[in-house]
């Protein structure tokens, strides 16, 4: 359903004179500017297809007072016409209306009862003006009374803001309720942004939990690897001291534990460097017990069995050594 904008644009009535043309009863008035039609409240509509607006015109449209046709008429209240729009023209993109005033309309204007007028028009959801709906005499220009965007079943509830409220929101005196809502929404948005920033942790002092856990796992893994290398080096250091005879093998675990304490490794290295050799780690030859020069009965029997002389056996027996 198309929407209707009331008092979207306000115009001062031109001097009311009779035309000297053939259609002397018709007065031509500009209704909708070419291109962008902007109300004094800042709202905009678009007259991008003036030919379609003219083509949508049928018969005639009422020229009432204070848009009573749009506001009071649908409620069954009086909505008298004080003139009729009988023609529309596209003049270089502007929509002009040819108006025939009745006696009441002529009286209202000549007696200076009304000095302004404004059109009402239909528009689509993209704010493109599609057709003229009516026009109305008014003494409340759009500078003080904002444009009314309303469908056929909407009530007229738009009112100017109280001056104190407009001043508090830093708005103009002719600001509307919609302007106030927009200003308040902007303030809320700014406050929310400030609150979010205040609640946001300092990344120089805090990190996300997941990032912390990943870093902790990497540090733990690296620490374990370093400890394994250090343990291997410590055992190698003690093993070297044992091999040098500076430490007894039975005391290995004690010295390894010492090296793992703070400053213990340095102390052990100094100890191993200056300690005397207390254990001979080299193997020694152990001579066999002296045997008698005479062969035993068993040896004599072995010589005879193997065909070896007793003198040869004795010579070889003295060269045997055990380790």
C-alpha positions as CSV (number, residue, x, y, z in Angstrom):
1,X,0.0,0.0,0.0
2,X,1.5,3.4,-0.9
3,X,2.1,5.8,1.9
4,X,1.1,9.5,2.0
5,X,3.3,12.4,3.1
6,X,1.5,15.4,4.5
7,X,3.0,18.9,4.7
8,X,6.1,17.5,3.1
9,X,6.7,20.9,1.4
10,X,5.3,24.2,2.3
11,X,4.9,27.1,-0.1
12,X,3.8,30.7,0.4
13,X,0.7,31.5,-1.5
14,X,1.4,33.7,-4.5
15,X,-0.6,36.9,-5.0
16,X,-4.1,35.8,-5.7
17,X,-5.0,37.4,-9.1
18,X,-7.1,36.3,-12.0
19,X,-5.2,35.0,-15.0
20,X,-5.8,36.8,-18.3
21,X,-5.5,33.5,-20.1
22,X,-8.4,31.5,-21.6
23,X,-8.6,29.3,-18.4
24,X,-8.9,32.4,-16.2
25,X,-10.4,30.3,-13.3
26,X,-7.2,28.1,-13.0
27,X,-4.3,29.2,-10.9
28,X,-1.0,27.3,-11.5
29,X,1.1,26.4,-8.4
30,X,4.3,24.5,-8.1
31,X,3.8,21.3,-6.0
32,X,6.8,19.0,-6.1
33,X,10.3,20.0,-6.9
34,X,12.4,18.2,-9.5
35,X,14.7,15.5,-8.3
36,X,15.0,15.5,-4.5
37,X,12.1,16.9,-2.5
38,X,13.3,17.8,1.0
39,X,11.1,18.9,3.8
40,X,12.3,21.4,6.4
41,X,12.6,18.6,8.9
42,X,15.4,17.1,6.8
43,X,13.3,14.2,5.4
44,X,13.7,13.5,1.7
45,X,11.6,12.0,-1.1
46,X,12.5,11.6,-4.7
47,X,10.7,12.9,-7.8
48,X,12.6,10.8,-10.3
49,X,9.7,10.0,-12.6
50,X,7.6,13.2,-13.0
51,X,5.9,11.8,-16.1
52,X,4.5,8.8,-14.1
53,X,3.2,11.2,-11.4
54,X,1.3,13.2,-14.1
55,X,0.1,10.0,-15.7
56,X,-1.3,8.8,-12.3
57,X,-3.5,11.8,-12.1
58,X,-7.3,11.1,-12.6
59,X,-10.1,13.7,-12.7
60,X,-9.3,16.1,-9.9
61,X,-7.8,16.2,-6.4
62,X,-9.1,18.2,-3.4
63,X,-7.5,21.3,-2.1
64,X,-8.5,21.4,1.6
65,X,-7.5,23.1,4.8
66,X,-4.8,21.5,7.0
67,X,-4.9,18.2,5.0
68,X,-8.4,17.4,6.4
69,X,-8.9,15.1,3.4
70,X,-6.1,12.9,4.6
71,X,-6.7,13.2,8.3
72,X,-10.4,13.8,9.0
73,X,-12.0,12.3,5.9
74,X,-11.1,8.7,6.7
75,X,-12.8,9.1,10.1
76,X,-16.0,10.3,8.6
77,X,-15.5,13.9,9.8
78,X,-15.9,17.1,7.7
79,X,-13.2,17.5,5.1
80,X,-14.5,20.2,2.8
81,X,-12.6,21.2,-0.3
82,X,-11.8,24.9,-0.8
83,X,-10.6,24.2,-4.4
84,X,-9.7,21.5,-6.8
85,X,-6.6,20.4,-8.6
86,X,-7.9,19.8,-12.1
87,X,-4.6,19.5,-14.0
88,X,-1.0,18.4,-13.4
89,X,1.9,19.3,-15.6
90,X,5.6,18.2,-15.7
91,X,7.6,21.4,-16.1
92,X,11.2,20.5,-16.5
93,X,10.9,17.8,-13.8
94,X,8.7,19.9,-11.4
95,X,5.1,19.0,-10.9
96,X,2.7,22.0,-11.2
97,X,-0.9,21.9,-10.4
98,X,-3.7,23.8,-12.0
99,X,-6.1,24.8,-9.2
100,X,-9.8,25.9,-9.4
101,X,-10.8,27.7,-6.2
102,X,-14.3,27.8,-5.0
103,X,-15.8,30.8,-3.2
104,X,-14.7,29.6,0.2
105,X,-11.2,29.1,-1.0
106,X,-11.1,32.6,-2.6
107,X,-12.3,34.1,0.6
108,X,-9.8,32.3,2.8
109,X,-6.9,33.5,0.6
110,X,-8.1,37.0,-0.2
111,X,-9.0,37.7,3.4
112,X,-5.5,36.4,4.3
113,X,-6.9,33.7,6.5
114,X,-4.2,31.3,5.1
115,X,-0.9,32.2,3.6
116,X,0.7,28.9,2.8
117,X,0.0,25.6,1.2
118,X,1.5,22.1,1.0
119,X,1.0,19.1,-1.1
120,X,0.3,15.5,0.0
121,X,1.6,12.7,-2.1
122,X,2.0,9.0,-2.2
123,X,5.4,7.3,-2.2
124,X,6.8,3.8,-2.3
125,X,9.1,1.9,0.1
126,X,12.1,3.5,-1.6
127,X,10.7,7.0,-1.0
128,X,10.0,7.5,-4.7
129,X,7.0,9.8,-5.2
130,X,4.3,8.0,-7.2
131,X,1.3,10.2,-7.3
132,X,-0.3,13.4,-5.9
133,X,-2.9,12.8,-3.3
134,X,-4.2,16.3,-2.3
135,X,-3.1,19.7,-1.2
136,X,-4.0,21.9,1.8
137,X,-4.0,25.5,2.9
138,X,-1.9,25.9,6.1
139,X,-0.5,28.5,8.4
140,X,2.0,26.1,9.9
141,X,4.9,26.0,7.5
142,X,7.0,22.9,7.6
143,X,9.7,24.9,9.4
144,X,7.7,24.4,12.6
145,X,5.5,21.5,11.8
146,X,7.4,18.4,10.5
147,X,6.2,16.4,7.5
148,X,3.7,13.7,8.4
149,X,4.4,10.3,6.8
150,X,1.3,8.3,7.3
151,X,-0.8,5.6,5.7
152,X,-4.5,5.8,5.4
153,X,-5.2,4.2,8.8
154,X,-2.6,6.1,10.9
155,X,-3.4,8.9,13.3
156,X,-1.7,12.2,13.2
157,X,0.4,12.2,16.4
158,X,3.4,14.2,15.3
159,X,4.2,17.2,17.6
160,X,7.1,19.6,17.9
161,X,9.6,18.8,20.7
162,X,9.5,20.9,23.9
163,X,12.3,23.5,23.7
164,X,13.9,22.3,26.9
165,X,14.2,18.8,25.5
166,X,15.5,20.0,22.1
167,X,18.1,22.1,23.9
168,X,19.2,19.2,26.1
169,X,19.7,17.0,23.0
170,X,21.4,19.9,21.1
171,X,18.6,19.8,18.5
172,X,17.0,22.6,16.5
173,X,13.8,24.2,17.8
174,X,11.8,22.5,14.9
175,X,13.2,19.0,15.8
176,X,10.7,16.2,15.7
177,X,10.2,13.1,18.0
178,X,12.0,11.1,15.4
179,X,15.0,13.5,15.6
180,X,14.9,13.1,19.4
181,X,14.8,9.3,19.2
182,X,17.8,9.3,16.7
183,X,19.8,11.6,19.0
184,X,19.1,9.4,22.1
185,X,20.0,6.3,20.1
186,X,23.3,7.9,19.1
187,X,24.0,8.8,22.8
188,X,23.2,5.2,23.8
189,X,25.5,3.9,21.1
190,X,28.3,6.2,22.2
191,X,27.9,5.1,25.8
192,X,27.9,1.4,24.9
193,X,31.1,1.9,22.9
194,X,32.7,3.6,25.8
195,X,31.5,0.9,28.2
196,X,32.8,-1.8,25.9
197,X,36.2,-0.1,25.7
198,X,36.3,0.2,29.5
199,X,35.5,-3.5,30.0
200,X,38.0,-4.6,27.4
201,X,41.1,-6.0,29.0
202,X,44.5,-4.4,28.4
203,X,46.3,-6.7,25.9
204,X,49.6,-5.6,27.4
205,X,48.6,-7.1,30.7
206,X,46.2,-9.9,29.7
207,X,46.0,-12.5,27.0
208,X,43.1,-14.8,26.0
209,X,42.9,-18.1,27.9
210,X,43.4,-20.2,24.8
211,X,46.6,-18.3,23.9
212,X,47.9,-18.6,27.4
213,X,47.3,-22.4,27.5
214,X,49.1,-22.9,24.1
215,X,52.1,-20.8,25.4
216,X,52.1,-22.7,28.7
217,X,52.1,-26.1,26.9
218,X,55.0,-25.0,24.7
219,X,57.0,-23.7,27.7
220,X,56.4,-26.9,29.6
221,X,57.5,-29.1,26.7
222,X,60.6,-27.0,26.2
223,X,61.4,-27.1,29.9
224,X,61.0,-30.9,30.0
225,X,63.4,-31.2,27.0
226,X,66.0,-28.9,28.6
227,X,65.8,-30.9,31.8
228,X,66.3,-34.2,30.0
229,X,69.4,-32.8,28.3
230,X,70.7,-31.4,31.6
231,X,70.1,-34.7,33.4
232,X,72.0,-36.5,30.7
233,X,74.9,-34.1,30.9
234,X,74.9,-34.4,34.7
235,X,75.1,-38.2,34.6
236,X,77.8,-37.9,32.0
237,X,79.8,-35.6,34.3
238,X,79.6,-38.0,37.2
239,X,80.4,-41.0,35.0
240,X,83.5,-39.2,33.8
241,X,84.6,-38.7,37.5
242,X,84.0,-42.4,38.2
243,X,86.0,-43.4,35.2
244,X,88.8,-41.1,36.4
245,X,88.8,-42.8,39.8
246,X,87.7,-39.6,41.6
247,X,84.3,-41.0,42.7
248,X,83.4,-44.5,43.8
249,X,80.7,-46.1,41.6
250,X,78.5,-46.7,44.7
251,X,78.3,-42.9,45.3
252,X,77.0,-42.1,41.8
253,X,73.4,-41.3,42.7
254,X,74.5,-39.1,45.6
255,X,76.7,-37.0,43.3
256,X,74.1,-36.8,40.6
257,X,71.6,-35.4,43.1
258,X,74.1,-32.9,44.2
259,X,74.7,-31.7,40.7
260,X,70.9,-31.1,40.3
261,X,70.8,-28.6,43.2
262,X,71.4,-24.9,42.7
263,X,75.1,-24.4,42.3
264,X,75.7,-28.1,42.9
265,X,77.1,-28.8,39.4
266,X,79.8,-26.1,39.8
267,X,80.8,-27.4,43.2
268,X,81.1,-31.0,41.9
269,X,83.2,-29.9,38.9
270,X,85.6,-28.1,41.3
271,X,85.7,-31.2,43.6
272,X,86.3,-33.6,40.7
273,X,89.1,-31.4,39.4
274,X,91.1,-31.3,42.7
275,X,90.1,-34.6,44.2
276,X,92.8,-37.4,44.4
277,X,92.4,-40.7,42.6
278,X,90.9,-43.1,45.1
279,X,89.9,-46.0,42.9
280,X,92.2,-47.7,40.3
281,X,89.8,-48.4,37.5
282,X,92.4,-50.2,35.3
283,X,92.4,-54.0,35.4
284,X,95.5,-55.7,36.9
285,X,97.2,-59.0,36.0
286,X,97.1,-61.6,38.6
287,X,99.8,-64.2,38.5
288,X,98.9,-67.8,39.0
289,X,100.2,-69.3,42.2
290,X,103.7,-70.8,42.1
291,X,103.5,-74.4,41.1
292,X,106.1,-77.1,42.1
293,X,108.7,-78.1,39.5
294,X,107.7,-81.7,39.6
295,X,104.8,-82.9,37.5
296,X,101.8,-84.5,39.2
297,X,100.7,-88.0,38.3
298,X,97.9,-86.5,36.2
299,X,100.2,-84.2,34.3
300,X,102.6,-87.1,33.6
301,X,99.7,-89.2,32.3
302,X,98.5,-86.2,30.1
303,X,102.0,-85.9,28.7
304,X,102.2,-89.5,27.7
305,X,98.7,-89.4,26.2
306,X,99.4,-86.3,24.2
307,X,103.0,-87.3,23.3
308,X,104.5,-84.2,25.0
309,X,107.7,-84.3,26.9
310,X,107.7,-83.5,30.6
311,X,110.3,-80.7,30.0
312,X,108.1,-79.0,27.4
313,X,105.1,-79.2,29.7
314,X,107.0,-77.6,32.6
315,X,108.2,-74.7,30.3
316,X,104.6,-73.9,29.1
317,X,103.1,-74.2,32.6
318,X,105.2,-71.3,33.9
319,X,103.9,-68.9,31.1
320,X,100.2,-69.2,32.0
321,X,98.7,-66.0,33.6
322,X,95.1,-65.3,34.7
323,X,93.4,-61.9,34.8
